[in-house]
Amino acid sequence: MKYNFDEIINRRKTYSLKWDGGDLIKEIGYTTRYDEETLPLFTADMDLPVPQPLIDALHRTVEHRIFGYSVCPPAYFQAIQHWFKTRHDWAISAEEIVYCPGTVYALNIAVRAFTEQGDGIIIQRPVYPPFTAAIEGNGRKVINNALQCDTNGYYSIDFDDFEEKAKDGSTKMFILCHPHNPTGRIFTKDELQKLADICVENDVLIIADEIHGDLIRRGQTFIPIAKAVDEVSHIITCTAINKTFNVAGLHCTNLIIPNLRLREKFTETMGMQLPSPFTIAALIAAYNEGEDWLEQLKDYIDDTMEWVKVFIEQRLPLVKVTIPEGTYVMWLDFSGYGLLPEEVHYRIYNKANVLLEDGHLFGEEGLHYQRICISSPRPIIKEALERIVGAFEDIHTAAV
């Protein structure tokens, strides 16, 4: 069927963090203004309808009328295996799959299970803020292998720095974000192999967050790190339907842990976790019948990104932006305005009443950046950017 992603679906009063969570959003310091006119584009949560087969599967679950404790049937694991073999040529055995109610939760469990207080964990800033929280919140030490950005906005890995930090005896883990959030990099097979080789040589465990791996641009290829490398016994991969199919509220992450010892340690530390019947039904339907929807979604996101890039070049010419290789986030560099980050924030969040995500939350490397999630109907994106143009109009006028 043909999906209409331009349709604006009213999400207010549906328990949406994004659209109904203003008090919480203000409390945690994202903004001081949040009202009924706010356009929230800050979180990786789509305002787009999910695949019809997934909806049908949830209806069948509701119609059963009993929602008790549930276990994953063989069809659950078969759907995961089918998806990754078909989409990524990655063969996964059923016993390697471990259900977990969320990726951030999984990162915290992994940190507790495989490291000790004071151990170092490598991340590559600017990077998704919960990575830092999972490390520091559990009494571990952040080791930053900052990605290097060239004048064209392209990010690359500083391998010399990575190797030096991996060789430190206190470094026990590397949390890889792939595709990288917020820069959108999809790392090449050679890059992944080099990272993995360094980690094997120095006994550093890799936790790979690959939950954006299905959301890539036309012409790009995503290779899971466990598919790209020769040795996988030191790799744990987080996969999820949450981002791909817009079902974050169903709490469905699946870890791929080939190493039996690591798998047993992780499950022991996590304790028993059971998915809801809705989660099980959604995953089976999404992975077995959601491919056509995903292809339409990717085309829509690609077209939106191309539109955003042209709009910014024409209407916000001091902002630098590139189309990311993967994810549905765009990383906007406002340094060209010569304003303090606080002033940029005020103009966007208070004057324009658009809620993005301040780049400094991703590390000091993001100080002059804003992250925007463009996973909304294009009319919403257009309105938000028009508002932002208006908030910087005095600067543009003065420059003429």
GUKE-954178 format. One record per atom (N, C-alpha, C): residue in one letter; x, y, z. Coordinates in steps of 0.2 Angstrom, whole numbers, plus 5000, padded with zeros to 4 digits. Atoms other than C-alpha are relative to their C-alpha. Layout:
BEGIN
aXYZ;...
***
This chain:
BEGIN
m500449945000;m500050005000;m500450065000;k499649945000;k500550184998;k499950045006;y500149964993;y500850285014;y500150074998;n500049935000;n500550465016;n500350035006;f499649984995;f501950535026;f499950085001;d500249934999;d501350715024;d499450015004;e500649994996;e499850685034;e500250025007;i499849984993;i499950775051;i499549975004;i500450044995;i499350665065;i500050045006;n500049964993;n498850765081;n500249955005;r499750044994;r499950685095;r499850025007;r500249974993;r499350795109;r499549965003;k500550044996;k498450715123;k500049924998;t499950075001;t499150545118;t500649975004;y499550024995;y500450525132;y500750014997;s499349995004;s501850585120;s500550045004;l499549964997;l503450645128;l500150064996;k499849955005;k503750745113;k499550065000;w500649955001;w502050835112;w499750015007;d500449994994;d501350815130;d500550015006;g499550004995;g502950815140;g500350075002;g499749934999;g503251005142;g500250015007;d499849994993;d503351005161;d500749975001;l499450044999;l504650865161;l500650034996;i499549975005;i505550945146;i500350065003;k499749944997;k505751115155;k500449985007;e499750024993;e506151025172;e500749984998;i499450035001;i507650935164;i500550054996;g499649945003;g508251105156;g500150004993;y499949995007;y508051085138;y499750074997;t500249935002;t507051245137;t499650035005;t500449974995;t506151375147;t499350014997;r500649985003;r504751395135;r499749934996;y500350055003;y503551255130;y499350015001;d500749994999;d501751285126;d499649964994;e500450045005;e500351225114;e500250024993;e499749985006;e501251315100;e500749984998;t499350035001;t502951235102;t500049954995;l499950055005;l503551135088;l500649965002;p499450044997;p504650995096;p500349954994;l499650045005;l505950915084;l500749985003;f499450024996;f507150865098;f500249935001;t499950074998;t506950685100;t499949954994;a500050055005;a507250535089;a499349965001;d500750024999;d505350495088;d499650024994;m500349985006;m504450495072;m499250025001;d500749985000;d502750595069;d499749974994;l500250035006;l502450475055;l499649935002;p500350064998;p501250325055;p500449944998;v499750075000;v501850145057;v499749964994;p500350045006;p501650005044;p499349975002;q500750034999;q499849945042;q500149935003;p500050074997;p500349755045;p500250015008;l499949994993;l501049815062;l499450025004;i500649984997;i499449905066;i499549945001;d500550065000;d498449745061;d500249955005;a499750054995;a499549635072;a499850035007;l500149974994;l499249755087;l499249995001;h500750004999;h497349755084;h499849925002;r500150074998;r497349565084;r500249985007;t499850014993;t498249565101;t499550035004;v500649974996;v496949685108;v499449965000;e500650035000;e495549585102;e500049935004;h499950064996;h496249435112;h499750015007;r500349984994;r495749535127;r500349985007;i499650014994;i497049465139;i500750014999;f499349985001;f498749535141;f500549985006;g499650034995;g499749425153;g500750004999;y499350015001;y501549385155;y500149964994;s499950025007;s502249345138;s500749974999;v499350025002;v503749245131;v500150004993;c499950005007;c504549255114;c499949944997;p500050075004;p504049115102;p500550004995;p499550015005;p505149045089;p499950054994;a500149965006;a504349155076;a500350075002;y499749944998;y505049305086;y500750004998;f499350005002;f506849255084;f500149994992;q499950015007;q506549195066;q499950064996;a500249945004;a505849365061;a500750045001;i499449964999;i507449445068;i500649974995;q499550045004;q508549315059;q499950024993;h500249985007;h507649345043;h500150074998;w499949935002;w507749535043;w500750014999;f499349985001;f509649545046;f500349964995;k499750045005;k510049405034;k499850034993;t500249975007;t508949485020;t500250074999;r499849935001;r509349665023;r500850015001;h499349984999;h511149655029;h500549944999;d499650065001;d511749475024;d500449985007;w499750024993;w512149445043;w499649945003;a500350064997;a511749275049;a500150005008;i500050004993;i511249265067;i499749945002;s500450064997;s510849115077;s499550025006;a500549984996;a509349115088;a500250015007;e499850004993;e510249075104;e500550075002;e499649944999;e511349235102;e499650065001;i500549954999;i509749345103;i499850015007;v500349994993;v509349425120;v499650065000;y500549944999;y507849535123;y500250045006;c499949954994;c508049695133;c499550054998;p500549955001;p506749825136;p500250074997;g499849945003;g507749965129;g500850014999;t499350005001;t509450015122;t500450045005;v499749964994;v509950145135;v500049955006;y500050054994;y509450015148;y500549954999;a499550055002;a510549885139;a500750035001;l499349974999;l512050005139;l500250005008;n499950004993;n511850025158;n500249945003;i499950074998;i511749845161;i500749974998;a499450025002;a513249815150;a500650035004;v499549964996;v514249945159;v500149965007;r500050034993;r513849865176;r500349935000;a499850075000;a514149685170;a500749994998;f499450015003;f515749705161;f500650055002;t499449964997;t516749845170;t499950015007;e500049994993;e517149895187;e500050085001;q500049934999;q517050065196;q500750034999;g499349975002;g518450185189;g500249984994;d499850025007;d518650085173;d499950064995;g500149965006;g518850185157;g499649974994;i500450025005;i517550175143;i500150054994;i499949955005;i517850255126;i499450014996;i500549975004;i516550355117;i500350054995;q499849955006;q516650465101;q499650065000;r500449945001;r516050635104;r500150044994;p500749994997;p514950725099;p499649944999;v500450075001;v513850575103;v499450015005;y500650004997;y512150535110;y500150005008;p499949984993;p512050605128;p500049945005;p500150054995;p511450445137;p500749955000;f499450034999;f513150365133;f500450025006;t499649974994;t514050485145;t499649985006;a500450024993;a512650455158;a500149935002;a499950074998;a512850265157;a500649995003;i499350014998;i514650285160;i500150035007;e499949964994;e514750425173;e499549985006;g500650014995;g513050375182;g500249935003;n499850064997;n513850205185;n500750005003;g499349994997;g515550275192;g500549984996;r499550025004;r516550235177;r500350074997;k499749945003;k517650355167;k499950014993;v500049995007;v517350435150;v500750014997;i499449995004;i518750415138;i499850024993;n500249985006;n518450525123;n500450004995;n499750005007;n519050485106;n499650044995;a500449965004;a518350635098;a500049994992;l500050005007;l517850625080;l500250064997;q499749945003;q518750745068;q499650024995;c500449975005;c517750865058;c500450044995;d499649965004;d518450935042;d499550064998;t500449935002;t517851105033;t499449984997;n500650025003;n516551005024;n499549975004;g500450034996;g515750945039;g500049925001;y499950075000;y516350765037;y500449985006;y499750034994;y516850665052;y500449944999;s499650055001;s518250545053;s500349985007;i499750034994;i519050435067;i500750015000;d499349994998;d520650485075;d500349935003;f499850074998;f521450305075;f500650005005;d499450004996;d523050355083;d499850015007;d500249984993;d522150435098;d499649945003;f500450054997;f520950285099;f500549945002;e499650064997;e522350155100;e500450025006;e499649984994;e523350255113;e499549995006;k500550004994;k521750265124;k499849935001;a500250074999;a521350075121;a500649975003;k499450034997;k523150035126;k500050015008;d500049994992;d522850105144;d499749955003;g500250064996;g522649965156;g499350015003;s500749994996;s521050045164;s499550004995;t500550005005;t520150055147;t499749934999;k500350075000;k518949905147;k499449994995;m500650005004;m517549955135;m500050054995;f500149955005;f517150045119;f499350004998;i500749995003;i515350105115;i500050034994;l500049975006;l515150125097;l499350024998;c500649985003;c513750225089;c500050004993;h499950015008;h513450165071;h499349984997;p499749945002;p512750245062;p500050055005;h499949964995;h513350385072;h499550065001;n500549954998;n512150505081;n500450055005;p500449965004;p512250655079;p500350014993;t499749985006;t513450665064;t499849964994;g500350035006;g512650535053;g500549954997;r499550045003;r514250445049;r499849925000;i500050075000;i514150265043;i500749984998;f499350025000;f515850185046;f500149954994;t499950055005;t516650085032;t500249935003;k499850064998;k517149905033;k500750005003;d499349994998;d518949955034;d500150045007;e500049974994;e518650075048;e499749965006;l500350054995;l517549945058;l500649955002;q499550054999;q518949815056;q500650035004;k499549974996;k520249935062;k499950015007;l500249994993;l519249985077;l500049935004;a500050074997;a518949795081;a500749975001;d499350034999;d520749745079;d500450035006;i499749974994;i521349875091;i499749985007;c500350024994;c520049825104;c500249935001;v499750074998;v520549635102;v500750005003;e499350004998;e522349675104;e500150035007;n500049974993;n521949775120;n499549985005;d500550034996;d520549665127;d499550055002;v500649954999;v519249805125;v499449974997;l500750035002;l517449745124;l499750064996;i500449955004;i516449835110;i499249995001;i500750004999;i514649875114;i499750054994;a500249975006;a513849925097;a499350025000;d500649985001;d512350035096;d499850014993;e500249995007;e511650005079;e499350004998;i500750005001;i509850045081;i499750054995;h500249965006;h509850175067;h500249964993;g499650035006;g510650045055;g499549994994;d500550015006;d509050025044;d499850074997;l500249945002;l508850215042;l500650044996;i499449985003;i510150255029;i499850034993;r500149965006;r510250365013;r500049964994;r500050035007;r509950314995;r500849994998;g499350015003;g511650244988;g500549985006;q499650024994;q512350205006;q499949935001;t500050074997;t512750035013;t500250005007;f499850014993;f512749995031;f500249935001;i499850064999;i513749855037;i500049995008;p500050014993;p513449795055;p500749985002;i499350014999;i515149785064;i500149925001;a499950075000;a514849605068;a500049964994;k500050035006;k514649565050;k500750024996;a499549975003;a516149675045;a500749975002;v499350014997;v517549605056;v500149925000;d499850075000;d518449435057;d499849965007;e500150034994;e518249405076;e499450045004;v500649974997;v516549435085;v499949985008;s500150024993;s516849365102;s500050055005;h500049944995;h517149535110;h499550054998;i500549955002;i515649615102;i499349995002;i500750014999;i513949645108;i499650064996;t500349965004;t512749725096;t499250015002;c500749984998;c511149825101;c499650014993;t500549985006;t509749815087;t499350015003;a500749984997;a507949875089;a499550024994;i500549975004;i506349905080;i499850075002;n500349944997;n506050055090;n500150064995;k499849945005;k506950185078;k499749984993;t500250025007;t506650085062;t499250014998;f500750015001;f504750065064;f499650055005;n500449954996;n504350215076;n499649975006;v500450034994;v503850105091;v500450005006;a499649994994;a504950175105;a499649985006;g500450014994;g503450155117;g499949935001;l500150074999;l503449965115;l500649975003;h499450034997;h505249945122;h500249944997;c499750065004;c506049825110;c500750014998;t499350015003;t507849805109;t500249935001;n499750075000;n508749645105;n500750004999;l499350005001;l510549615108;l500249944997;i499750065003;i511649495098;i500649995004;i499450024996;i512949415109;i500249934999;p499850075002;p513849275101;p500449975005;n499650034995;n515049245116;n499549985005;l500450034995;l514149125128;l500150035007;r499949984993;r515049185143;r499850075001;l500249945000;l514649365139;l499250005001;r500750005000;r512849325136;r499749985006;e500250024994;e512649235152;e500150055005;k499949954995;k513449375162;k499550064999;f500549955002;f512349505153;f499349985003;t500750024997;t510749405157;t499950005007;e500050004993;e511249375174;e499950075004;t500049944997;t511549555178;t499350044998;m500749975002;m509949615169;m499449975004;g500650034997;g508849485177;g499449994995;m500550025004;m507249415170;m499650064997;q500449955003;q506449535157;q499549974995;l500550035004;l504849485148;l499750064996;p500449955004;p504149585133;p499349995001;s500750005000;s502349635132;s499849964994;p500250035006;p501249535120;p500050054994;f500049955005;f501149695110;f500750014997;t499350005003;t503049705108;t500149944996;i499850065004;i503149525102;i499650014993;a500449995006;a501649555089;a500350054995;a499749955004;a502449715083;a500649984997;l499450025003;l504149645080;l499949954994;i500150055005;i503549495071;i499750034993;a500349975006;a502449595059;a500550054997;a499549955003;a503749735057;a500549974995;y499550035003;y505149625052;y499849954994;n500250045006;n504149505041;n499650044995;e500549965005;e502949635033;e500250074999;g499949935000;g503749805035;g500550034995;e499449985005;e505049815021;e499750054995;d500249955005;d503949905009;d499950075003;w500149944996;w503450035022;w500750035001;l499449984999;l505250055026;l500350044994;e499749975006;e505850095008;e499650064999;q500349935002;q504450225006;q500250055006;l499849954995;l504950305023;l500750024998;k499449985001;k506750305018;k500050054994;d500049955006;d506350395001;d499750075003;y500349934998;y505250525011;y500550045004;i499549974996;i506650555024;i500650034995;d499549975004;d507950575010;d499850064996;d500349945003;d506850695001;d499950065004;t500049954995;t506550795017;t500750035001;m499349984999;m508450805020;m500250044994;e499849965005;e508750865003;e499750075000;w500349934999;w507451005005;w500250045005;v499749964994;v508151055022;v500650034998;k499449975001;k509851075015;k500050064995;v500149945005;v509251185000;v499750065004;f500349954996;f508151285012;f500550045004;i499549974996;i509551315024;i500550044996;e499549965004;e510851365011;e499750064997;q500349935003;q509551495004;q499850045005;r500349964996;r508751555019;r500450015007;l499649994994;l509951525034;l500849994997;p499350015003;p511651545024;p500650005004;l499450004996;l512751565039;l500049935004;v500050074997;v512251385045;v500349954995;k499750055004;k513251245039;k499749935001;v500450064999;v512351075036;v500249954994;t499950055005;t512750915027;t499549955000;i500450054999;i511650775023;i500349945003;p499750064997;p512050625034;p500049944996;e500050065003;e512450455028;e499549955003;g500550044997;g511250375040;g499750045006;t500449974995;t509950415054;t499550054997;y500449955002;y508550545053;y500150065004;v499849934997;v509450685062;v500550044996;m499649955003;m510350835055;m500450045005;w499549974995;w511850915064;w500150074997;l499949935003;l511751105061;l500550045004;d499549964997;d513251215064;d499850074999;f500249935000;f512751395069;f500650045002;s499449964998;s514551455072;s500150064996;g499949945005;g514451565057;g499750065002;y500349944998;y513351685066;y500450045005;g499649974995;g514651725079;g499750025006;l500449994994;l513451715093;l500249955005;l499950054994;l513651635110;l499449954999;p500550065001;p512751465110;p499350025004;e500649984997;e511551545123;e499550044996;e500449955004;e510951675111;e499749964994;v500350045005;v510751545097;v499449965003;h500550034997;h509751445109;h499350045001;y500649954999;y508651595114;y499650014994;r500349985007;r508251635096;r499649944998;i500350065002;i507751455092;i499449985004;y500550034995;y506851395108;y499550055002;n500449954997;n506151555114;n499650054995;k500349955005;k505851675099;k499649964995;a500350045005;a505451545086;a499549945003;n500450054996;n504651425099;n500149934996;v499850065002;v505551275091;v500449965004;l499650044995;l506251135102;l500549964996;l499550045003;l507851065095;l500449975006;e499650034994;e509350985105;e500650045000;d499349965000;d510851095110;d500649954999;g499450045002;g512451025103;g500449995006;h499650014995;h513351045119;h499949945005;l500250064996;l512350905127;l500449944997;f499650065003;f513350785115;f500750015001;g499349994999;g515050855121;g500250074998;e499849945001;e516051005120;e500150014992;e499950005008;e516350965101;e499350034997;g500749985003;g514451015098;g499850075003;l500249934997;l514551185107;l499650044996;h500449955004;h513951285092;h499549974995;y500450035004;y512851155085;y499349995003;q500750024998;q510951105086;q499949944996;r500350065003;r510250935082;r499350014999;i500750005002;i508650925073;i499849934997;c500250075003;c507650765070;c499450024995;i500449985006;i506750785053;i499549944998;s500550065001;s505650625056;s499350025001;s500749974999;s504050735055;s499750014993;p500349985007;p502850775040;p500450064998;r499649955003;r503750895029;r499650075001;p500349944999;p502451035032;p500250035007;i499849984993;i502951035051;i500750024999;i499349985001;i504851045046;i500050074997;k500049945004;k504451185034;k499850065005;e500249954996;e503551285047;e500550015006;a499549994995;a504851255060;a500650044997;l499449975003;l506251315049;l499850074998;e500249935002;e505251465043;e500050045007;r500049964993;r505051515062;r500850025001;i499349994998;i506951495064;i500350064996;v499749955004;v507351605049;v499750075003;g500249944997;g506251735057;g500350025006;a499749994994;a507151725073;a500750034999;f499449975002;f508751775064;f500050054995;e500149955006;e508051895052;e500450075001;d499649944999;d508852045060;d500750004998;i499350015002;i510551975057;i500150004992;h500050005007;h510151935039;h499950064997;t500149935003;t509452105036;t500650055001;a499449964998;a510952185044;a500649994995;a499550025005;a512052085032;a499950024993;v500149985007;v511252145016;v500350074999;
***
